[in-house]
Structures are given as structure tokens and as C-alpha cells.
Amino acid sequence: MSNELLIGIHAVEAALDHDVTNLVELYVENGSQNARVKALAERARELGVKPPARDRAALDRMTGGARHQGVVARYKAPAPLAETDLAALVEKAGRDALLLVLDGVTDPHNFGACLRSAEAAGVTAVIVPKDRAVGVTPTVRRASAGAADRVPIVAATNLARSLKSLKDAGAWLVGLDGEATQSIYAVDLKGPIALVLGGEGEGMRRLTREACDFVAKIPMRGDVESLNVSVSTGIVLFEALRQRAG
């Protein structure tokens, strides 16, 4: 585990809700009139965490000027899951297995938004490359509104190998590519599925695309060339949920 900063109300609330034992220190703004900050501080005390007060300037220095809302914590971040955990995750979820693979998302705000959609959709796990992609940083935690602590995240040393592991475990791989001819709405997304999206700009890498069983696109009528990866993630995840509810 490594110590990280949790910045802002959502990120700290998530730690209090789901992983309070790894919360090392919690600081709140001295004299804050924010009702949510006051409630958070009171709840922390009830859980045995005593939050010392700091003035706003001290919190600004601690966070490098990031928008902290009067709440900052030091947190022992648990290590992400490994590729070897994938088979067990898929087996446990059975036909409800719904995985999200992000091939090289580098913007922390995009990754955080993807995690937020993934948590809302109840995904089994999010798989990301260990290299050439953003990790779970304080900015990601803040952008995810706490989802980074609620969604299983697998950091893959070798993404191609991880995709093969998903296939071997019984999951179909559905990639999203704007150049595809098939609409995502025409693809059967029921049963064990891994939805695969590429990073900003370049999309999926060639080997990742070739590993997919199906490749589809989000049909668009306007002149915009492509959607933001976090927007695309939300669309395809909730299309999968729509189909599974039928």
C-alpha cells in the first residue's frame, strides 16, 4: 500500500464508508460552515478518526491548490487487483459478468468519470494497462466521486494476456471503434461481456482491436468525429444494462 491524498468531500466520504481502516489522517478546514464538512467530521469522530482543524491556507499547501472543499485525508491505498484475479471475478459473477476494459486512458478526469459510470452500472471489474495509462491518482479519486474505492480495478501488466484470460473465462469481448460498420445497439450484450474502449485520440491499439470478438460503433448523426471516452463508456455500459433488463 502507498499513502495518497484524498481531496474533497466525495473521496473522503467513500473512504469512511468503505475503507476507514486505511484512513491514516483526516484534516478539515478550521471554522468551516459547510454542513457536509461538519457532518463528515462528526461521522469520522464516531468511527474513531479525530480530524484536526487546519486553516484553508494549510490545506491549499497540502493539496497544491486543488479544490479540496475543506476536507483532505491521507490514505493507504490498497493495491489494484492482478491479472490472475480475472478468472475468479468472471466465474463469481456468472452470466451477470460485465467488465470494462480501458486501453490507455491517460486523462485522470476521463478515467475518474469512467469509474463513476462503471460503479453506477455495477460492473464486475475495470481492467486497465499498468503502463501507458493513468493510475488511480488523487485527481482520479476526486473525479470518480468515490467510485475508485468501490469498483474492483485490475492493473494488467500485459493487456493482451488479460483479454485472453477473459475469453478463457467465458467472456465475449466487444470493442468500440468509430470506424466499425456495426452499431453497438445491434450487438447482443447479454451474458458475460467485456466492453473494450481505447484511450483519447488513438482509440484501441491494434492488438487490442484484433482480440475483440465483435467491434461496433456508437451511431452519430452530427459532424462530431468522436465522443469523449467517458461519454462513450456511459453509453455502452447502460446499453448493456438496458438489454440485460429485458
C-alpha positions as CSV (number, residue, x, y, z in Angstrom):
1,M,0.0,0.0,0.0
2,S,1.1,3.6,-0.7
3,N,0.0,6.7,1.1
4,E,-2.1,9.0,-1.1
5,L,-4.1,12.2,-0.6
6,L,-7.8,12.1,-0.7
7,I,-9.1,15.5,-1.7
8,G,-12.7,16.7,-1.4
9,I,-15.9,15.5,0.3
10,H,-16.8,12.6,-2.1
11,A,-13.4,11.0,-1.9
12,V,-13.2,11.2,1.9
13,E,-16.8,10.0,2.3
14,A,-16.1,7.0,0.2
15,A,-13.1,6.1,2.4
16,L,-15.2,6.5,5.6
17,D,-17.9,4.3,4.1
18,H,-15.8,1.5,2.6
19,D,-12.3,1.5,3.9
20,V,-12.0,3.5,7.1
21,T,-9.2,1.3,8.5
22,N,-6.9,2.6,5.7
23,L,-7.6,6.2,6.5
24,V,-4.4,7.5,8.2
25,E,-5.2,11.1,8.9
26,L,-8.1,13.4,8.2
27,Y,-8.0,17.2,8.2
28,V,-10.9,19.7,8.0
29,E,-10.9,23.4,7.5
30,N,-10.9,25.4,10.7
31,G,-14.3,27.1,11.1
32,S,-15.9,25.6,8.0
33,Q,-19.6,26.4,7.8
34,N,-20.2,23.7,5.2
35,A,-22.8,21.4,6.6
36,R,-21.4,18.4,4.7
37,V,-17.9,19.1,6.1
38,K,-19.3,19.3,9.6
39,A,-21.3,16.1,9.2
40,L,-18.2,14.3,7.8
41,A,-16.1,15.4,10.7
42,E,-18.7,14.2,13.2
43,R,-19.0,10.8,11.4
44,A,-15.2,10.5,11.4
45,R,-15.1,11.0,15.2
46,E,-17.8,8.4,15.6
47,L,-15.6,5.9,13.7
48,G,-12.6,6.7,15.8
49,V,-10.9,9.1,13.5
50,K,-10.1,12.5,15.1
51,P,-9.9,15.2,12.4
52,P,-7.6,18.1,13.4
53,A,-8.6,21.5,12.1
54,R,-6.3,23.3,9.7
55,D,-6.7,26.8,8.1
56,R,-7.6,27.0,4.4
57,A,-4.0,28.1,3.5
58,A,-2.6,25.0,5.1
59,L,-5.0,22.8,3.2
60,D,-4.2,24.7,0.0
61,R,-0.5,24.0,0.5
62,M,-1.1,20.4,1.3
63,T,-3.1,19.8,-1.9
64,G,-1.1,22.1,-4.2
65,G,-4.0,24.4,-4.6
66,A,-6.5,21.7,-5.7
67,R,-10.2,22.3,-4.9
68,H,-10.5,20.4,-1.6
69,Q,-13.8,21.8,-0.2
70,G,-12.3,22.0,3.2
71,V,-11.5,18.2,3.6
72,V,-8.2,16.4,3.0
73,A,-7.1,12.9,4.1
74,R,-4.0,10.7,4.0
75,Y,-5.0,7.3,2.8
76,K,-3.2,3.9,2.5
77,A,-4.4,3.0,-1.0
78,P,-4.8,-0.8,-1.4
79,A,-3.0,-2.3,-4.4
80,P,-5.1,-3.0,-7.5
81,L,-6.1,-6.5,-8.4
82,A,-3.8,-8.6,-10.7
83,E,-4.5,-10.3,-14.0
84,T,-4.6,-13.6,-12.1
85,D,-7.8,-12.5,-10.3
86,L,-9.8,-12.1,-13.5
87,A,-10.9,-15.7,-13.9
88,A,-12.3,-15.8,-10.4
89,L,-14.1,-12.5,-10.8
90,V,-15.8,-13.7,-14.0
91,E,-16.7,-17.1,-12.5
92,K,-18.2,-15.5,-9.4
93,A,-20.3,-13.1,-11.5
94,G,-21.5,-15.8,-13.8
95,R,-23.8,-14.7,-16.6
96,D,-24.0,-11.2,-15.0
97,A,-20.3,-10.6,-15.6
98,L,-19.9,-7.1,-17.1
99,L,-16.4,-5.9,-17.4
100,L,-14.9,-2.6,-18.7
101,V,-11.5,-2.6,-20.4
102,L,-9.9,0.8,-20.9
103,D,-6.9,0.6,-23.3
104,G,-4.7,3.6,-22.5
105,V,-6.9,6.3,-21.0
106,T,-4.4,8.9,-19.9
107,D,-6.5,11.8,-18.6
108,P,-7.3,11.5,-14.9
109,H,-10.7,13.3,-15.3
110,N,-11.7,10.9,-18.0
111,F,-10.6,7.8,-16.0
112,G,-12.5,9.1,-13.0
113,A,-15.6,9.7,-15.0
114,C,-15.4,6.2,-16.5
115,L,-15.1,4.7,-13.0
116,R,-18.1,6.7,-11.9
117,S,-20.2,5.2,-14.8
118,A,-18.8,1.8,-14.1
119,E,-19.8,1.9,-10.5
120,A,-23.3,3.1,-11.4
121,A,-23.6,0.3,-13.9
122,G,-22.5,-2.3,-11.3
123,V,-19.5,-3.6,-13.4
124,T,-17.7,-6.7,-12.2
125,A,-14.3,-5.0,-12.7
126,V,-12.4,-2.4,-14.7
127,I,-9.2,-3.5,-16.4
128,V,-6.5,-1.0,-17.3
129,P,-2.9,-1.4,-18.5
130,K,-0.3,-1.0,-15.8
131,D,1.8,1.2,-18.1
132,R,0.9,3.9,-20.7
133,A,-2.3,4.8,-18.8
134,V,-3.2,6.9,-15.8
135,G,-3.3,5.1,-12.5
136,V,-5.7,5.8,-9.5
137,T,-4.3,9.2,-8.6
138,P,-5.9,11.8,-6.2
139,T,-7.4,13.5,-9.2
140,V,-8.9,10.3,-10.4
141,R,-10.4,9.6,-7.0
142,R,-11.9,13.1,-6.8
143,A,-13.3,12.8,-10.4
144,S,-14.8,9.4,-9.7
145,A,-16.8,10.8,-6.7
146,G,-15.6,7.8,-4.6
147,A,-16.2,5.1,-7.2
148,A,-12.4,4.4,-7.4
149,D,-12.8,2.8,-3.9
150,R,-15.9,0.8,-4.8
151,V,-15.1,-0.7,-8.2
152,P,-12.6,-3.6,-8.5
153,I,-9.7,-2.3,-10.6
154,V,-7.3,-4.7,-12.3
155,A,-3.9,-3.3,-13.4
156,A,-2.8,-5.5,-16.3
157,T,0.9,-5.9,-16.9
158,N,0.1,-7.4,-20.3
159,L,-3.3,-6.3,-21.6
160,A,-3.4,-8.8,-24.5
161,R,-2.8,-11.6,-22.0
162,S,-5.6,-10.3,-19.8
163,L,-8.0,-10.2,-22.7
164,K,-7.2,-13.8,-23.4
165,S,-7.8,-14.7,-19.8
166,L,-11.3,-13.1,-20.1
167,K,-12.0,-15.1,-23.1
168,D,-10.8,-18.3,-21.5
169,A,-13.1,-17.5,-18.5
170,G,-16.1,-17.3,-20.9
171,A,-16.5,-13.6,-21.6
172,W,-17.1,-12.2,-25.1
173,L,-15.1,-9.1,-26.0
174,V,-16.9,-6.2,-27.6
175,G,-14.7,-3.4,-28.8
176,L,-15.8,0.2,-29.5
177,D,-14.4,1.7,-32.7
178,G,-15.8,4.7,-34.7
179,E,-14.6,3.0,-37.9
180,A,-16.7,-0.1,-37.3
181,T,-19.7,-0.8,-39.6
182,Q,-21.9,-2.5,-36.9
183,S,-23.9,-0.4,-34.4
184,I,-23.4,-1.2,-30.7
185,Y,-27.2,-1.3,-30.5
186,A,-27.2,-4.4,-32.8
187,V,-24.8,-6.4,-30.7
188,D,-26.1,-8.8,-28.1
189,L,-24.6,-7.6,-24.8
190,K,-26.3,-10.2,-22.5
191,G,-24.3,-12.8,-20.7
192,P,-20.6,-12.5,-19.7
193,I,-19.3,-9.4,-21.6
194,A,-16.2,-7.3,-21.6
195,L,-16.6,-3.9,-23.2
196,V,-13.3,-2.6,-24.6
197,L,-12.7,1.1,-25.2
198,G,-9.5,2.8,-26.4
199,G,-7.8,5.9,-25.0
200,E,-8.1,9.5,-26.0
201,G,-7.2,10.3,-29.6
202,E,-5.9,7.0,-30.9
203,G,-8.6,4.6,-29.6
204,M,-7.8,0.9,-29.2
205,R,-4.4,-0.3,-30.1
206,R,-4.2,-2.8,-33.0
207,L,-3.6,-5.9,-30.9
208,T,-6.5,-5.0,-28.6
209,R,-8.8,-4.5,-31.5
210,E,-7.8,-7.8,-33.0
211,A,-8.5,-9.6,-29.7
212,C,-12.2,-8.5,-29.8
213,D,-14.9,-10.9,-30.8
214,F,-17.0,-8.0,-32.1
215,V,-16.3,-4.4,-33.0
216,A,-19.0,-1.9,-33.0
217,K,-19.6,1.9,-33.0
218,I,-22.0,4.4,-31.4
219,P,-24.0,5.7,-34.4
220,M,-24.0,9.5,-34.6
221,R,-25.8,12.0,-36.8
222,G,-23.8,15.1,-36.3
223,D,-20.5,16.2,-37.6
224,V,-18.5,15.4,-34.4
225,E,-15.8,12.8,-35.3
226,S,-15.9,11.0,-32.0
227,L,-17.2,11.2,-28.4
228,N,-15.2,11.6,-25.2
229,V,-14.1,8.2,-23.9
230,S,-16.0,8.8,-20.6
231,V,-19.2,9.7,-22.5
232,S,-18.8,6.6,-24.8
233,T,-18.3,4.4,-21.7
234,G,-21.5,5.6,-20.1
235,I,-23.5,5.0,-23.3
236,V,-22.2,1.4,-23.9
237,L,-22.5,0.4,-20.3
238,F,-26.1,1.5,-20.0
239,E,-27.0,-0.1,-23.3
240,A,-25.7,-3.3,-21.8
241,L,-27.9,-2.8,-18.7
242,R,-30.9,-2.0,-20.9
243,Q,-30.5,-5.2,-22.8
244,R,-30.0,-7.3,-19.7
245,A,-33.1,-5.9,-18.1
246,G,-35.2,-7.1,-21.0
